[in-house]
């Protein structure tokens, strides 16, 4: 009889432990996701250099981009545009006063790089050759 109770108690302890682990993991994932909501910065490493990028993840921030900035900021290096799907996405230099280096990414794999001059050199539109879901603009 003692062995039977021992295994029942062991089984109950095992069930409680598994439930506790499941609750803890679920809670941790929720906390991670909540920290990501409203996140303002993204860090990207390219050729052993880390770039601090503003995040553009909605229509308003996509449209504004880096336009209107007349002096290279000291506290960040550019912007990453996060799109919900892969498309051919043209970018232009309307309202852009600084020259930009543009990196087109498909699932964080670089597929193309371009230069986007400031509006002082006239209106220019650049387009990737394949659909992308991320675009990085770096101040030159």
Rosetta constraint file for C-alpha pairs under 8 A:
AtomPair CA 1 CA 5 HARMONIC 6.55 0.50
AtomPair CA 2 CA 6 HARMONIC 6.10 0.50
AtomPair CA 3 CA 7 HARMONIC 6.25 0.50
AtomPair CA 4 CA 8 HARMONIC 6.32 0.50
AtomPair CA 5 CA 9 HARMONIC 6.08 0.50
AtomPair CA 6 CA 10 HARMONIC 6.07 0.50
AtomPair CA 7 CA 11 HARMONIC 5.93 0.50
AtomPair CA 8 CA 12 HARMONIC 6.20 0.50
AtomPair CA 9 CA 13 HARMONIC 6.16 0.50
AtomPair CA 10 CA 14 HARMONIC 6.14 0.50
AtomPair CA 11 CA 15 HARMONIC 6.24 0.50
AtomPair CA 12 CA 16 HARMONIC 6.19 0.50
AtomPair CA 13 CA 17 HARMONIC 6.06 0.50
AtomPair CA 14 CA 18 HARMONIC 6.19 0.50
AtomPair CA 15 CA 19 HARMONIC 6.13 0.50
AtomPair CA 16 CA 20 HARMONIC 6.06 0.50
AtomPair CA 17 CA 21 HARMONIC 6.21 0.50
AtomPair CA 18 CA 22 HARMONIC 6.18 0.50
AtomPair CA 19 CA 23 HARMONIC 6.18 0.50
AtomPair CA 20 CA 24 HARMONIC 6.04 0.50
AtomPair CA 21 CA 25 HARMONIC 6.05 0.50
AtomPair CA 22 CA 26 HARMONIC 6.10 0.50
AtomPair CA 23 CA 27 HARMONIC 6.05 0.50
AtomPair CA 24 CA 28 HARMONIC 6.13 0.50
AtomPair CA 25 CA 29 HARMONIC 6.23 0.50
AtomPair CA 26 CA 30 HARMONIC 6.29 0.50
AtomPair CA 27 CA 31 HARMONIC 6.27 0.50
AtomPair CA 28 CA 32 HARMONIC 6.23 0.50
AtomPair CA 29 CA 33 HARMONIC 6.19 0.50
AtomPair CA 30 CA 34 HARMONIC 6.12 0.50
AtomPair CA 31 CA 35 HARMONIC 6.20 0.50
AtomPair CA 32 CA 36 HARMONIC 6.44 0.50
AtomPair CA 33 CA 37 HARMONIC 6.54 0.50
AtomPair CA 35 CA 39 HARMONIC 7.11 0.50
AtomPair CA 39 CA 55 HARMONIC 7.67 0.50
AtomPair CA 40 CA 54 HARMONIC 5.91 0.50
AtomPair CA 40 CA 55 HARMONIC 5.63 0.50
AtomPair CA 41 CA 52 HARMONIC 6.64 0.50
AtomPair CA 41 CA 53 HARMONIC 5.59 0.50
AtomPair CA 41 CA 54 HARMONIC 4.87 0.50
AtomPair CA 41 CA 55 HARMONIC 5.72 0.50
AtomPair CA 42 CA 52 HARMONIC 5.99 0.50
AtomPair CA 42 CA 53 HARMONIC 5.10 0.50
AtomPair CA 42 CA 54 HARMONIC 6.31 0.50
AtomPair CA 42 CA 55 HARMONIC 6.34 0.50
AtomPair CA 42 CA 80 HARMONIC 7.50 0.50
AtomPair CA 43 CA 50 HARMONIC 6.44 0.50
AtomPair CA 43 CA 51 HARMONIC 5.56 0.50
AtomPair CA 43 CA 52 HARMONIC 4.78 0.50
AtomPair CA 43 CA 53 HARMONIC 6.06 0.50
AtomPair CA 44 CA 50 HARMONIC 5.54 0.50
AtomPair CA 44 CA 51 HARMONIC 5.15 0.50
AtomPair CA 44 CA 52 HARMONIC 6.67 0.50
AtomPair CA 44 CA 53 HARMONIC 7.39 0.50
AtomPair CA 45 CA 49 HARMONIC 5.40 0.50
AtomPair CA 45 CA 50 HARMONIC 4.30 0.50
AtomPair CA 45 CA 51 HARMONIC 6.12 0.50
AtomPair CA 46 CA 50 HARMONIC 6.48 0.50
AtomPair CA 46 CA 51 HARMONIC 7.65 0.50
AtomPair CA 51 CA 76 HARMONIC 7.39 0.50
AtomPair CA 51 CA 77 HARMONIC 5.80 0.50
AtomPair CA 51 CA 78 HARMONIC 7.75 0.50
AtomPair CA 52 CA 75 HARMONIC 7.92 0.50
AtomPair CA 52 CA 76 HARMONIC 5.04 0.50
AtomPair CA 52 CA 77 HARMONIC 5.42 0.50
AtomPair CA 52 CA 78 HARMONIC 6.99 0.50
AtomPair CA 53 CA 76 HARMONIC 5.94 0.50
AtomPair CA 53 CA 77 HARMONIC 5.76 0.50
AtomPair CA 53 CA 78 HARMONIC 4.92 0.50
AtomPair CA 53 CA 79 HARMONIC 4.53 0.50
AtomPair CA 53 CA 80 HARMONIC 5.95 0.50
AtomPair CA 54 CA 76 HARMONIC 7.32 0.50
AtomPair CA 54 CA 78 HARMONIC 6.36 0.50
AtomPair CA 54 CA 79 HARMONIC 4.53 0.50
AtomPair CA 54 CA 80 HARMONIC 6.19 0.50
AtomPair CA 55 CA 79 HARMONIC 5.89 0.50
AtomPair CA 55 CA 80 HARMONIC 5.23 0.50
AtomPair CA 55 CA 81 HARMONIC 6.28 0.50
AtomPair CA 55 CA 82 HARMONIC 7.27 0.50
AtomPair CA 56 CA 61 HARMONIC 4.95 0.50
AtomPair CA 56 CA 62 HARMONIC 5.62 0.50
AtomPair CA 56 CA 65 HARMONIC 7.13 0.50
AtomPair CA 56 CA 79 HARMONIC 6.92 0.50
AtomPair CA 56 CA 80 HARMONIC 6.03 0.50
AtomPair CA 56 CA 81 HARMONIC 4.72 0.50
AtomPair CA 56 CA 82 HARMONIC 6.09 0.50
AtomPair CA 57 CA 61 HARMONIC 6.60 0.50
AtomPair CA 57 CA 62 HARMONIC 6.85 0.50
AtomPair CA 57 CA 81 HARMONIC 6.08 0.50
AtomPair CA 57 CA 82 HARMONIC 4.93 0.50
AtomPair CA 57 CA 83 HARMONIC 6.48 0.50
AtomPair CA 58 CA 62 HARMONIC 6.03 0.50
AtomPair CA 58 CA 82 HARMONIC 7.94 0.50
AtomPair CA 58 CA 83 HARMONIC 7.91 0.50
AtomPair CA 59 CA 63 HARMONIC 6.11 0.50
AtomPair CA 60 CA 64 HARMONIC 6.33 0.50
AtomPair CA 61 CA 65 HARMONIC 5.73 0.50
AtomPair CA 62 CA 81 HARMONIC 6.61 0.50
AtomPair CA 65 CA 79 HARMONIC 7.34 0.50
AtomPair CA 66 CA 78 HARMONIC 7.61 0.50
AtomPair CA 66 CA 79 HARMONIC 7.26 0.50
AtomPair CA 66 CA 96 HARMONIC 6.55 0.50
AtomPair CA 67 CA 93 HARMONIC 7.64 0.50
AtomPair CA 67 CA 94 HARMONIC 6.98 0.50
AtomPair CA 67 CA 95 HARMONIC 4.75 0.50
AtomPair CA 67 CA 96 HARMONIC 4.38 0.50
AtomPair CA 67 CA 97 HARMONIC 7.06 0.50
AtomPair CA 68 CA 95 HARMONIC 5.57 0.50
AtomPair CA 68 CA 96 HARMONIC 5.93 0.50
AtomPair CA 68 CA 97 HARMONIC 6.70 0.50
AtomPair CA 69 CA 96 HARMONIC 6.85 0.50
AtomPair CA 69 CA 97 HARMONIC 6.31 0.50
AtomPair CA 69 CA 98 HARMONIC 7.29 0.50
AtomPair CA 70 CA 96 HARMONIC 7.84 0.50
AtomPair CA 70 CA 97 HARMONIC 5.31 0.50
AtomPair CA 70 CA 98 HARMONIC 6.50 0.50
AtomPair CA 71 CA 98 HARMONIC 7.35 0.50
AtomPair CA 72 CA 98 HARMONIC 7.50 0.50
AtomPair CA 72 CA 139 HARMONIC 6.80 0.50
AtomPair CA 73 CA 77 HARMONIC 7.30 0.50
AtomPair CA 77 CA 138 HARMONIC 5.78 0.50
AtomPair CA 77 CA 139 HARMONIC 5.97 0.50
AtomPair CA 78 CA 136 HARMONIC 7.29 0.50
AtomPair CA 78 CA 137 HARMONIC 5.38 0.50
AtomPair CA 78 CA 138 HARMONIC 4.35 0.50
AtomPair CA 78 CA 139 HARMONIC 5.65 0.50
AtomPair CA 79 CA 136 HARMONIC 5.71 0.50
AtomPair CA 79 CA 137 HARMONIC 5.25 0.50
AtomPair CA 79 CA 138 HARMONIC 6.65 0.50
AtomPair CA 80 CA 134 HARMONIC 6.86 0.50
AtomPair CA 80 CA 135 HARMONIC 5.68 0.50
AtomPair CA 80 CA 136 HARMONIC 4.40 0.50
AtomPair CA 80 CA 137 HARMONIC 6.44 0.50
AtomPair CA 81 CA 134 HARMONIC 5.48 0.50
AtomPair CA 81 CA 135 HARMONIC 5.04 0.50
AtomPair CA 81 CA 136 HARMONIC 6.24 0.50
AtomPair CA 82 CA 133 HARMONIC 6.39 0.50
AtomPair CA 82 CA 134 HARMONIC 5.02 0.50
AtomPair CA 82 CA 135 HARMONIC 7.03 0.50
AtomPair CA 83 CA 133 HARMONIC 4.99 0.50
AtomPair CA 83 CA 134 HARMONIC 6.06 0.50
AtomPair CA 84 CA 133 HARMONIC 6.71 0.50
AtomPair CA 85 CA 132 HARMONIC 7.67 0.50
AtomPair CA 85 CA 133 HARMONIC 5.50 0.50
AtomPair CA 86 CA 106 HARMONIC 7.30 0.50
AtomPair CA 86 CA 131 HARMONIC 5.01 0.50
AtomPair CA 86 CA 132 HARMONIC 4.57 0.50
AtomPair CA 86 CA 133 HARMONIC 4.44 0.50
AtomPair CA 87 CA 130 HARMONIC 7.56 0.50
AtomPair CA 87 CA 131 HARMONIC 4.06 0.50
AtomPair CA 87 CA 132 HARMONIC 5.38 0.50
AtomPair CA 87 CA 133 HARMONIC 6.68 0.50
AtomPair CA 88 CA 127 HARMONIC 6.91 0.50
AtomPair CA 88 CA 128 HARMONIC 6.17 0.50
AtomPair CA 88 CA 129 HARMONIC 7.26 0.50
AtomPair CA 88 CA 130 HARMONIC 6.05 0.50
AtomPair CA 88 CA 131 HARMONIC 4.32 0.50
AtomPair CA 88 CA 132 HARMONIC 6.27 0.50
AtomPair CA 89 CA 127 HARMONIC 6.14 0.50
AtomPair CA 89 CA 128 HARMONIC 6.77 0.50
AtomPair CA 89 CA 131 HARMONIC 7.19 0.50
AtomPair CA 89 CA 132 HARMONIC 7.19 0.50
AtomPair CA 90 CA 125 HARMONIC 6.50 0.50
AtomPair CA 90 CA 126 HARMONIC 5.63 0.50
AtomPair CA 90 CA 127 HARMONIC 4.35 0.50
AtomPair CA 90 CA 128 HARMONIC 7.05 0.50
AtomPair CA 91 CA 125 HARMONIC 5.61 0.50
AtomPair CA 91 CA 126 HARMONIC 5.41 0.50
AtomPair CA 91 CA 127 HARMONIC 6.36 0.50
AtomPair CA 92 CA 116 HARMONIC 7.57 0.50
AtomPair CA 92 CA 123 HARMONIC 7.19 0.50
AtomPair CA 92 CA 124 HARMONIC 5.61 0.50
AtomPair CA 92 CA 125 HARMONIC 4.31 0.50
AtomPair CA 92 CA 126 HARMONIC 6.30 0.50
AtomPair CA 93 CA 116 HARMONIC 6.71 0.50
AtomPair CA 93 CA 117 HARMONIC 7.00 0.50
AtomPair CA 93 CA 118 HARMONIC 6.12 0.50
AtomPair CA 93 CA 119 HARMONIC 5.62 0.50
AtomPair CA 93 CA 123 HARMONIC 6.14 0.50
AtomPair CA 93 CA 124 HARMONIC 5.92 0.50
AtomPair CA 93 CA 125 HARMONIC 6.89 0.50
AtomPair CA 94 CA 119 HARMONIC 6.13 0.50
AtomPair CA 94 CA 123 HARMONIC 6.51 0.50
AtomPair CA 95 CA 119 HARMONIC 6.42 0.50
AtomPair CA 96 CA 118 HARMONIC 5.33 0.50
AtomPair CA 96 CA 119 HARMONIC 5.61 0.50
AtomPair CA 97 CA 118 HARMONIC 4.85 0.50
AtomPair CA 97 CA 119 HARMONIC 5.92 0.50
AtomPair CA 97 CA 120 HARMONIC 6.98 0.50
AtomPair CA 98 CA 117 HARMONIC 7.02 0.50
AtomPair CA 98 CA 118 HARMONIC 4.91 0.50
AtomPair CA 98 CA 119 HARMONIC 7.94 0.50
AtomPair CA 98 CA 139 HARMONIC 6.92 0.50
AtomPair CA 98 CA 140 HARMONIC 7.55 0.50
AtomPair CA 99 CA 115 HARMONIC 7.49 0.50
AtomPair CA 99 CA 116 HARMONIC 5.92 0.50
AtomPair CA 99 CA 117 HARMONIC 4.40 0.50
AtomPair CA 99 CA 118 HARMONIC 4.74 0.50
AtomPair CA 99 CA 139 HARMONIC 6.40 0.50
AtomPair CA 99 CA 140 HARMONIC 5.76 0.50
AtomPair CA 100 CA 115 HARMONIC 5.91 0.50
AtomPair CA 100 CA 116 HARMONIC 5.04 0.50
AtomPair CA 100 CA 117 HARMONIC 6.20 0.50
AtomPair CA 100 CA 118 HARMONIC 7.46 0.50
AtomPair CA 100 CA 137 HARMONIC 6.01 0.50
AtomPair CA 100 CA 138 HARMONIC 5.44 0.50
AtomPair CA 100 CA 139 HARMONIC 4.86 0.50
AtomPair CA 100 CA 140 HARMONIC 5.42 0.50
AtomPair CA 101 CA 113 HARMONIC 7.33 0.50
AtomPair CA 101 CA 114 HARMONIC 6.05 0.50
AtomPair CA 101 CA 115 HARMONIC 4.70 0.50
AtomPair CA 101 CA 116 HARMONIC 6.19 0.50
AtomPair CA 101 CA 137 HARMONIC 5.69 0.50
AtomPair CA 101 CA 138 HARMONIC 5.06 0.50
AtomPair CA 101 CA 139 HARMONIC 6.43 0.50
AtomPair CA 101 CA 140 HARMONIC 6.26 0.50
AtomPair CA 102 CA 113 HARMONIC 5.60 0.50
AtomPair CA 102 CA 114 HARMONIC 5.08 0.50
AtomPair CA 102 CA 115 HARMONIC 5.84 0.50
AtomPair CA 102 CA 116 HARMONIC 6.80 0.50
AtomPair CA 102 CA 135 HARMONIC 7.00 0.50
AtomPair CA 102 CA 136 HARMONIC 5.64 0.50
AtomPair CA 102 CA 137 HARMONIC 4.62 0.50
AtomPair CA 102 CA 138 HARMONIC 6.42 0.50
AtomPair CA 103 CA 110 HARMONIC 6.74 0.50
AtomPair CA 103 CA 111 HARMONIC 7.83 0.50
AtomPair CA 103 CA 112 HARMONIC 6.11 0.50
AtomPair CA 103 CA 113 HARMONIC 4.57 0.50
AtomPair CA 103 CA 114 HARMONIC 6.59 0.50
AtomPair CA 103 CA 135 HARMONIC 5.73 0.50
AtomPair CA 103 CA 136 HARMONIC 5.00 0.50
AtomPair CA 103 CA 137 HARMONIC 6.49 0.50
AtomPair CA 104 CA 110 HARMONIC 5.89 0.50
AtomPair CA 104 CA 111 HARMONIC 5.78 0.50
AtomPair CA 104 CA 112 HARMONIC 5.19 0.50
AtomPair CA 104 CA 113 HARMONIC 6.08 0.50
AtomPair CA 104 CA 128 HARMONIC 6.69 0.50
AtomPair CA 104 CA 132 HARMONIC 6.49 0.50
AtomPair CA 104 CA 134 HARMONIC 6.37 0.50
AtomPair CA 104 CA 135 HARMONIC 4.75 0.50
AtomPair CA 104 CA 136 HARMONIC 6.57 0.50
AtomPair CA 105 CA 109 HARMONIC 5.14 0.50
AtomPair CA 105 CA 110 HARMONIC 4.52 0.50
AtomPair CA 105 CA 111 HARMONIC 5.58 0.50
AtomPair CA 105 CA 112 HARMONIC 7.27 0.50
AtomPair CA 105 CA 132 HARMONIC 5.59 0.50
AtomPair CA 105 CA 133 HARMONIC 6.46 0.50
AtomPair CA 105 CA 134 HARMONIC 5.02 0.50
AtomPair CA 105 CA 135 HARMONIC 5.82 0.50
AtomPair CA 105 CA 136 HARMONIC 7.84 0.50
AtomPair CA 106 CA 110 HARMONIC 6.56 0.50
AtomPair CA 106 CA 111 HARMONIC 6.59 0.50
AtomPair CA 106 CA 131 HARMONIC 7.18 0.50
AtomPair CA 106 CA 132 HARMONIC 4.57 0.50
AtomPair CA 106 CA 133 HARMONIC 5.56 0.50
AtomPair CA 106 CA 134 HARMONIC 6.37 0.50
AtomPair CA 107 CA 132 HARMONIC 7.58 0.50
AtomPair CA 107 CA 133 HARMONIC 6.61 0.50
AtomPair CA 107 CA 134 HARMONIC 7.22 0.50
AtomPair CA 108 CA 134 HARMONIC 6.99 0.50
AtomPair CA 111 CA 130 HARMONIC 7.84 0.50
AtomPair CA 112 CA 128 HARMONIC 6.69 0.50
AtomPair CA 112 CA 129 HARMONIC 7.71 0.50
AtomPair CA 114 CA 126 HARMONIC 7.58 0.50
AtomPair CA 116 CA 124 HARMONIC 7.30 0.50
AtomPair CA 116 CA 125 HARMONIC 7.99 0.50
AtomPair CA 116 CA 126 HARMONIC 7.30 0.50
AtomPair CA 117 CA 121 HARMONIC 6.58 0.50
AtomPair CA 117 CA 124 HARMONIC 7.56 0.50
AtomPair CA 118 CA 122 HARMONIC 7.59 0.50
AtomPair CA 119 CA 123 HARMONIC 5.70 0.50
AtomPair CA 119 CA 124 HARMONIC 7.67 0.50
AtomPair CA 128 CA 132 HARMONIC 7.55 0.50
